[in-house]
Amino acid sequence: MSPTEENPNEQYLDSFVKLLILKALKPDKLSFAMGNYVAEQLGNRFTEVPPLQLQDIFDDTSPTVPTIFVLSSGADPTKMLLDFAEEKGFMSTLGIISLGAGQGPIAESLIASGCKKGQWVCLQNCHLATSWLPKMEKVIADLSDPQVHIHEDFRLWLMSMPSAAFPVATLQSSIKLTNEPPKGLRANMIGTLGVMKEEYFESCSKPGPWKKLMYGLVFFHAMIQERLKFGPLGWNVAYAFNNSDLECSMSTLKMFLDEQDSVPWESLVYVTGEINYGGRVTDDQDRRCLMTILAQYYTEEILDDDYRFSESGKYYSPPEGSLEALIQYTRSLPPEEQPEVFGMHINALTAFNVNETSRIIDTVLSIQPRVGGAADGDAMTPDQMADSVAESFQTEMPADIDPEQCLPGLFDRDPETQQMDSLATVLIQEIDRFNALLKVLRDSLVLLRRAIKGVIVMSFELEEIYNSFLLNRVPTGWATAAYPSLKPLSSWWKDLCDRMTFMHKWNKNGVPPSVALPYIFFTQGFLTGALQKHARKHIIPIDSLDFSFKMTTFWDDEELVDGPPEDGLYIRGLFLDAARFDIETMSLEPSELGMPNAPLPYIHLLPVEDYEIPAEDYQCPVYRTAIRAGVLTTTGASSNYVFDLSLPTQRDPNFFVLQGTASVTQLSE
């Protein structure tokens, strides 16, 4: 259809009906369609963000009305304020202080001096000085006292992340603005290069390497910031990389080039990756990804004009030239970059769009009315819906696992050592955890149904369960008592029933031919038990054992004609995120289009003494949920992290590092 032809569907489908169709068929496109719908109904001013100009804000300010910069990750308005102060002639009298322990009295003195002399005062990081904020509120309130004389040039600027401790009265009486970081590689790089001074750009003693590496560093900075939009595929933890990291790294680069006869590649990579940027990184897998990305730009190959940053060939460090030439080249880049520039699969963009859609839908659901029904009375009320869900759960509730009904001899102790089998110990612990979870579910369902009928008071906890049932979410109390999971309530319940079926069979029939790793409540305990069993059998120190991994072609227990392996065990139920495993070539391959997740076949976990990791394999991290991030444990790893799965591949392992490839024990559906 040509652009001038009218779409025949327009006469049949209005804008809202199109949203419903997209929600059902193409959820990854729904967020864009929502933007178009809002623009069509309310106007473009509700969807377009106007450029922030401090001059426009300044016209509304006064000595008694402070201006609050509400900060967001990656955005730092300090440079903007400094430039504006210089433009207005207040640069020499601008007083800036970063709040924190013991800085409150100094800030008060600075404000008092500014009121008398007509100076500007900027208080940074207000959210870090929670104990002083009530005093700050009083100081700002006193500015409005007519008996207090304040110089007409005095201005107070506050910078703070969103914080529940920030004084409400101050918020209500101030001018509030936020400055989000530019979105997209091109916008990010233009923002960086646009404020760079020509003198600084031309000041290095080695202009050739300096300009090439400086542009690579700017590209790297934009790259690691923009990877955040891909969620766990980009970074396990959302790090607040900002301009100070870039400025410090750029100063380091210039210093090394000026002081050294040749480019000190190893020092540059270490200081920039491990210290300047790596100082923020708390996750080992994220650190590996960061260093892999940096190696693309801090490399001797970047000095070659033919070197490209991605397979498309559109992105590179331009030949030595002027700063304006660099900016013009950057402006010529695509306004919206494809995932390939990040080294990622096109599925990553689809996943990002689907997550955006889910976030919007969840917000809409959270604010929808909970009352109402069909005019004919056929529709269920919220009370009836919640009670129906609770009743169905009570009917389907799995039975507790009784260790007394186990396979004879399953929990017997060895007559010589008086030790119980390690996996039997694991099973007893699993039974305790699952039975405790079932008790929480049963008790809360009984109380909820009584509260709905008005027999008892609907407490806060019961109301939270009630609302969760209506939204198909796992109640917070249930999630706290259970294992990590991101599934909606209906899928979570089915998963729980499957777990209980697996545990009942283990208790009744003994250790199964293969273990469904996702069904284990405490995964690390099970893996330690497997290592301990092998260590006792072969009389080997457990500290010297690690798991080796052998991929199989099995997909079902019926294929295990020889039963479980003599040593080690088979595990199943894992999924790959951002990759697939080809059982024909027995190697890791990129995802197929539209299929970001793929199941893994059975894996033989075999404990090996003094195991050496194959350098040619991709060390694939295994996580319990797709979020990947978790609480940092005493081992230095995330609580969501299980182990690194060694997967054979015919590609460079770094390819899958950039893809964000990982394995998860369960999907979020």
N, C-alpha and C positions, 0 to 999 in steps of 0.2 A: 504494500500500500504506500503510495507516495505521500509526502508530508502535507500536500494540499488537499488530499482526499479526506472526507469525513469518516471517522470510525463509525460503522453502523451500530456498534454496541452502545454508543453514547445515548441513543434514543430509548434504549431498554433498561440501562443500568445507571442509577444515580451514583454519586460518589461514595455514599455510605455502603451501598450494596457491594460495590467493588472492594471495599475494605473487608467485608465478610467473606467474599470469594477468595481474596488473597490470604486471609487468615487460615482458610481451610486448605488451600492448594499451594501457596507460595509464601509461607510465613517470613522468609528472609527478605521479602520485598515490602512487607507491611509497614515498617517504620518510615520508608520513603513516601508511601502512599498516604500515611497519616499526616506527614508534613504538607503534602499537596492539599489534603482535605481541610486542614486548619487554615492554610493560605486562601483557599477558595471560599471558606465560610466567614473568616474573620479578617483576612487581609495579610499581605506579605510581612507587615511589621511585626507580626506575632511569630514569624519563623526565621527572620533575618536578624542577626546580631549586629547592631551599629558599631562602628569603630569607636574605641574609647579615647576621648580627648579630654585631658585634664582642664583645659581652658573652659570647656562647657560646664564642668563641675564647679570650677573656681568661681564662676559668676554667681553661683547660689550659696557660696560659703560665707561665713562671717566669723569674727573673733570668738563668738560664743557657741558656734555650731561646729563640732568636730567632723572630720571626714574619715570614714572607716573603710579600709580596703579589706574585703572578705577574700582571703587567700584560697587558692585551689592548688592541687599538686602540680608542680612544674612551672607555676607562674610566680614571678617575683616583680612587683611593681616598683621596687626601690629605684631601679635605673630610670624609669619613667618619671618618678618624682624628682630625682636629682636633675634631670634634664629640664624639667619644668621650672624648678627652683632657679636654675641658672638663667633660663629665659626671662624670668620675672625679676632677677637681680637679688635673690635671697640665698644664693648658694653659699656665700661666706657666713651667713648667720643661721643657716639651717642646722639645728641640733638633732642628731639621730642617736637613739639608745635602744639596744636590744634588751627587752625585759627578761628577768630571770631572778634567781636567788640574790637578794640584797640590792637589787637595782631600783626598787620602788622609791626610796627617799631621793635618789639621784634624779629620777624622772620628775618627781614633784618639784625639786629645785629648778630643773630645766624649764618646766612649765611656768613657774613663778617668774623666772628671768625673762622668758619669752613674752609674757603678758606685759611686763614693764617696758621692754626694749623693742617690742614689735617684731620679734623673731618667729621663725617657723620651727615647730617641734614635731618630731616623728617618733612614735613609740612602736617598735617592732615586736613581733611575737607576744602579743598581749595574752594569748591563750596559755602561755607558759607561766604566767604570774597570777595564778588563780587566787592566791591568798591576798594579793594586793588589789585585785579588781574592785572590791567594795570601796577601798580608799580612792581609787581612780574615779569611781562613779561620783563620789562626793566632791572631788576636785573639779570635775567637769560640771556638776550641778552648780557649784559656786561661781562658775564663769557667768552664769545668767543673772547673778545677783546685781541689781541696778546700783548698789552702793559700791561695788567693786569696779575700779577703773582699769580698763584693759585697752592696750594700744590697738588702734584700728588695723594695723598690719599683722597682728598676731594670728596664726593659724595652727591648729592642732590636727595632725594626721595620725591615725591609728591603723596598725596592720595586725590581723588576727585570722587564724584558721577558725572555722565554725566550732563553737564551744558552748556547752550548756551553762558554763560558769560566767559567761560574759553578761554584764549588767543589762537587764531589759530596758531600763530607763535610758541608758546611754544609747542603746540601739534605736529607741523610738525618737530620740531628739537629735539624731545625727544624719548625715548624708552617707548613704551606703553604696558601694560599687564593688564590682568584682572584675578581675582581668584574667580570663582563662587563657592558657597557652595556645598558640596557633595550632590548628589541626591540619595534619598532612605534612609530608616530608618537605614539599616545596615551600609552603607557608612558614614552616619552622625554620628552614635554612635562610629564607629571605629575611625573616625577623632577626636572625643572628648576623648575617652579613650586612644588613641595612644600617646597623648601628656601629659597625666597625669603622674606625678612622683610617683614612688613606695613609696618614703618616705611620701608623702602627703596621699597616699591611705591607709597607715598603721598608720597614726598619730592620729586617733580618739580614745578617751577613751572608746567608746562603739562600737567595731568593727562590731559586729553582725548587729545591726540596721543601723549603718553607711553605710556599704557596700550594704545592701539591699535597703535602701532609696536612696543612691547615684546613684545606677544603675537605680532605678525607675525614679529619676530626669533626668538622661541622656536620658532615653527612652521618658519621657514626653517632653523634649526639642526637640528631633528629631521628635516626633509626631506632635507638633504644627507647626513646620517648614514645614513638609511634607504635612500637610493638605492644605497648600497654593495652591498646584497644582490642587486641586479640585474646585478652584474658589469660587463662592458664597456658594457652599455646604460646603466648609471648613471654610472659614471666610468671613463675609460680607465686611470687609476691609482687604487689604493685609498688615499685620503688619511686620515690619522688626525686628523680634526676632533675637538676635544674641548672640555670646559667652559671652558678658559681662553680659547678663541676667542670663545665666547659672552659670557663675563664682560667681556672687553675691549670687545666691540662694544656691550654694554649700557651700560657706563660712558661710551663715546663718544656713544651716543645721548642719554643723560641730560645729558651736558655740553653738547652742541650745543643741546638744547632749552632748557636753563637760560640759556645765554649769548646765544642769538640771538632776535631779535624774532619771526621766522617760521621755519618748518621749513626748514633748508638741505638740500634733497633731494639735490642733486648732490654735496655734500660727504659726506653720509651714505652714499650709494651707493658712492662712491669709497673712502672709508676702510674701510668694512665689507667691501666686495667685493674690492677690489684689494689691501688691506693686511692687515687682520685675518684674513680667511679666505683671500684670494688669495695671501698669502705662502707658503702651503703648496703651492699649485697649480703644477705644473711643465709641464703639457700645455696647449697653446693651445686645443684643443677643449674641454678641461675648464674652462678659464677662461671661455670663451664660454658654456658651460652654466651655470656658477656665477652669472655676471652676469645671465643670462636668468632664472634662478630668483629671485634677489634682487629683480629689477625687479617681481616679482609682489607683493612685500610692502612694499618701500620705494617706495611710490607714493601720490600724493595720494588716489587712490580708496579706499585702506584706511580713511580717516577717515570714509567713508560707511558707515552701518550696513548698507546693502543690498549691499555689495561681498562677493563670494564668491571663495574661493581655488581652487575647482574647479567643473566643470560640474554635479556632483551637488548642490551647494548646501549640503552638510552642514558644510563647513569654512569658517570665517570668523573675523574678530576681533570678539568680542562687544562690545555697547555698554558704555560706561564704567560701571564698577561696582567692587565690592570684589575683593580677591585671592581670597577664598573662592568668589565667583561665577565667576571665571575657572576655578578648579580644578574646580568642579562641572560647568561646561560641557565642559571637557576630558574629564572622566570619562564624559560622555554620548556621546562620539565612538565610532565602531565600534572594537572591540578589534583587528581586523585590517583594515587599510586596503586598498582596491583600487588598482590601478596608476593609475587616472584622477586620483587626487589628486596624483600625481607628474607628471601630464601625459603618461603613458605608456599604451601599448596593453595590453589584457588578455593578449596574447601574451607580454609581458615577464614576467608572473607564471608562465606555463607554462614559459618558458625557464629561469627561476630554479629551479623545482621539478625540471625535467629535469637541470639541472646538479648539484643536490643529490643526486639519485638516482645520477648518474654518479660523483660523488665517493665515495659510500658503496660502490657496487659495486667501484670501483677499489681501495678499501681492503680489502674482503673478498677480492678476487682476489690482492692482494699478500701476504696471510698464509695462503692456502690451501696445503695440503701439495702437494709436487711428485712424490710417489711414489704408487704404487697402480695398480690396473687392474681390469678386470672379472674375475670369478671364472673365466670360461671361457677367459680369455687372449686374447680377440678385441681388447680395447682396446689402443691403442698406449701404450707407456711414454713418459715425457717425452723421453728420448733419441731415441726413434723419431720423435716428433712434431717436435722441433726439426730433426732431420736431414732429415725429409720436407720441411719448409718451406724449408730451405737448398737442397735438391736442386731443388725447383720454381723457386726464384729463379735458380739457376744455368742451368736449362733455358730460362727466359724472359728471361734477361739481354739487354738491348738491345745492339746493336753500337756500338762507338765511332763518332763522326762524323769522317770523313776530309775535311779541307779540299781535298785533292788531287782528290777526286771531286765537286767542286762544279760548278755551272753555269758553263760557259765564260764568262770575263770578269767573274764575280761579284766577284772580289777584285782586279781590275785597277786601276791608278792612273790618274788623269786625266793625259793627256800634257802639259798646260800647267802645272798646279799640282803635279803629282806627289802628289796627295792621293787616298787611297782613299775610296770612298763611306762616309759616316758609319755607315750601318746595316750595311755590310759589316764595318766595324771592330767594331761591337757583336756581330755574329755570330761573328767569330773569338774574341772574349772569352768568349762564351757556350759555344762549342765546347770551349774549354780548361776551363771550369768543369765542364761536364757530363762530359767525359772523365775529369777528375780524380775526380769523384764515383763514376763507374763503376769506376774502379780500386780505390777504397776498398772498394766493395761486393764486388768479385770476390775481392780478397785476404782479406777477413774471412770470407767464406763458405768458402773453401778451408781456412783455419786452423780455423774452427769445426768443420767436418766431420772434420778430422783429430783435433781434441781430443775430439770425441764418441767416436771409435773408439779413443781412448787412445794414439794415435801421438805426440802432443805434450801438454804440460801445459796444462790449462784455465786460462788467465790470467784476471785480474779483468775485462779488457775483453771477452774471449770469453764469460765467464760472464754478463756483462751482456747481450750479444747473445742468448745462449741463453735467458735468462729473458724477454727482450723478445719473442722468437718465441712462447713459450708464452702470453704475455699479449696478443698481437696489438698490440704497441707498437713504435714505431720506435726502434731502438737509439740510445743517446746518441751513439756515434761516428758513426753514419750521419747523424743530425740535425745534428751539428756540421759535417759536410762538405757538407751539402745546403742547400737554401733553406728559409726558414721555412714550417712546416706543422704543423697540429694533427690531421691525419688519423690514424686507426689504421693499423697496418702494412699490412693488406690493401688499403685504399683508397690509401695512400701509394704502394704499389708500382704499382698501376694508373695513378695520376696520373703517376708517373715514366715509365712506358712511353708514355703519351700525350704527355708533354713531348718525349721523344726522337723520337717519330714526327713531331711538328711541326718539330723542329730538323732532322731528316734531310731533310724536304721543303723547308725553307728553303734548306738547303745545296745540294740537287740542282736545285730549280726557281727559285730566286731569291726576292725579297721576296714574301710571299703577299699576296692581295687584302686580307685583314684579319689583324691580329696578335692572337693570343690572349695578352693581357697577363699572365694568371696563369702562363703557361708560361715567362715570361722569368725567368732566374735572378737577374739584377741589374736590377731594374726602373728604378731611377733612371738607370743608365747608358744604357738603351734610350731613355728619354724625352729625355735630353740629346742623344743621337745624332740623334733625330728633329728636335729644334730646330736642331741644327747643320746638318743637311742643308738645311733650309728657309733658314737664314741664308746659307749658301754659294750656294744657287740664286738668291736675290733680292738678294744682297750687302747684308745687313742685320746690324747688330751683334747677336750672340746675346743680349747682356745686356738688350736692349730687347724681346725676344720672350717671350711667355707663351702657353700653350695656351688657346684658346677651345673650347667644347664644343657640338656640335650633335647632338641626339638623332635617330636614324633609326628606321625601322620594319623594318629588316632583322634577321633571325634566323639566316640561313645564307649562306654564300658564293655559293650558286647564285642568290641574289637580286641579286647584284652584277653585273647584266648589262653595266654600263658599266665594270666593273673598279674598281681602286682610284682614289681621288680624285686630281686633278691636284696639289693641295697638301695637305699633312698626310697622315693615314692613318686607317683604320678600326681600332678596337680592339674586342675582344669578350671574353666570359667573366666579366664582373663580375656580382656579386650585390648586391642591396640588403638591408640588415639593418634591420628595424623600419619598413619602408615598401615601396611598390611603384610602378612607373612605368606609367601608363595610356597606351598608345600611341594610344588613340582621342582622348583629350583632350590628349595630349602634355604631361602634367603629373604631378608627384609626388603620390601619394595615400597615405593610411594603409594599413597592412597589412590583409589579409583575415584573418578569424578562423581560427586554426590554421595560418596560413602566415606565419611571421615573416620568412622569406627569399623573395625573388623575383628572377628573372634580369632583367638589363638588356639591352635590344637593342643592336645595334651603335652605337658612338659615333664621330662624326667629330672627331678631334683636329686642329684647324687652328691653327698658330702665327700669332699676331697681334702686330703691333708696338704697344707702349704700350697693351696690353689693359686695359680697364676692366671690372670685375666688375659684372654686372647686380644692382642692389640688390634687385630683386624676386625673384631666384632664391634657392634654398636652396643654400648652399655645403656640399656633401656631402663629408666627408672619406673618402678611399679608403685602406684598410689592406690589408696583405698577408694577415693572418690575423684571425680573429674576436676574438682576445685584445685587439687594438688597441694595447695598451701595448708599448713597446719601449725600447731604450737611447736616451738623449738624445744626439743628434748635435751636431756643431759648428754646424749651422744652427738649432738650437733646437727642431727637430722630432723626433718619435719615429722610430727606425730602421724601425719597422713602417709608418710613414706614407708614402704615395705622393704624392698631391696632393689638392686640393679640386676636386671635380667640380661644376660649376654646373648645377643641375637646375631647370627651370621648374616653378612651382607656383602654384596658385590660392589657396593658403592663406598665412597669415603664416609666414615662414620660421622664426620662433621656435617654432612648433608642432612642427616636426621636430627642433629643438634639444632640446626637452624629451623628445621621443620617443626620443632617442638614435639617430636615424637615421644610418647610415653605409653605405658600400659596402665590400665585401671582394672580394679576387681569388680566394678559394677558401673553400668551406665546410669544416666540421670533420668531415664524415662520410666 
